[in-house]
Amino acid sequence: MIRANPRVIGGYGHKKHSGYCLPDRPRRTAAWMDVAIGAYYAEPVQLAYGWGVADGTSDTTFSPDQPATRGEYIKMLYRALSIVQ
């Protein structure tokens, strides 16, 4: 499990840190052809999708090398702030 420092803004984890808590388990799962199992970003991508924060660009691709647009970023930020308990 990759864990960021909870004292750093943007840190995340499963336990309660500094007044926020994320769900223990993702609600949905997916497998994309362009997200390698061993990639450094594979687990955060799966968690973000599972929590409903991020979506893939299609049913079979996530497009991790494609920059996010402002609209996509705002949508992910809104969704992330909506699930924080």
N, C-alpha and C positions, 0 to 999 in steps of 0.2 A: 504494500500500500504506500503510495506516494503521499507524504504529508508536508504541507508548507508550514512555515513558522506562523503560529496563530497571532503573533504580535505584529506581523507585517500586514499592512492593508492588502486585502485580496487573498489572504491565507485561507485555506479550507481544510476540513477534516470531518470525521464522523462524530467526534465528541464535542461537547459544549466548550467553546472558547470565547472569551471576552463578550459574552452575552448573545452569541448566535449558535445555532445548531442546524446541521444539514441532516436530511433523512439517512437512516442507517443503510437502507437498501434501495437501489434504483428501481423504478416502477416498470421500466420497459428495457428491452435489450435489442441489439441489432448487430449485424456483421457486415462490414463494408470491404470491398475489394481493395481499396486504397489506404487502409489503415493496417499496417503490419502488426502482428501479435507482439513482437519484441520492441516496437518503436517506443521512444521515450514518452510520446504523447498518447499512446493507445489507451491506457487506463483512465486518464482525465477525460478523453473523448467519450469513452463508454459511460463514465459516470455522468458527464454533462448531458448526454443523450438520455440516459436512464432516468435522470431527475426531471427531464422535460425542458432543460435549459437550452440545449442546442439541437438542431435538426440536421440530417444529412442533406446533401444536394439532390439525391435521388434515393431510390430504395436500395441501391447497391454501392453508392459512393458517398463519402463524407467530404472530400476535397480539402484535406488538411493544409495543402500548400497554397490554396486560394485565399487571398485576403478577404476579411469580412467587410461588408459595406457598413456605413453608419447605421442604416436601418436594421441590419442583422445584429449589430453590436447592441443597439438600444433594446431590441427584442430579447436578446440573451440576458442583458443586465436586468430588465424588468422581470423576466421569468425567474432569474436567480434571487432577486430581492423578494419575490413573491413566495418562495419556498422556505426562506430562512425562518426558523421558529424562534 
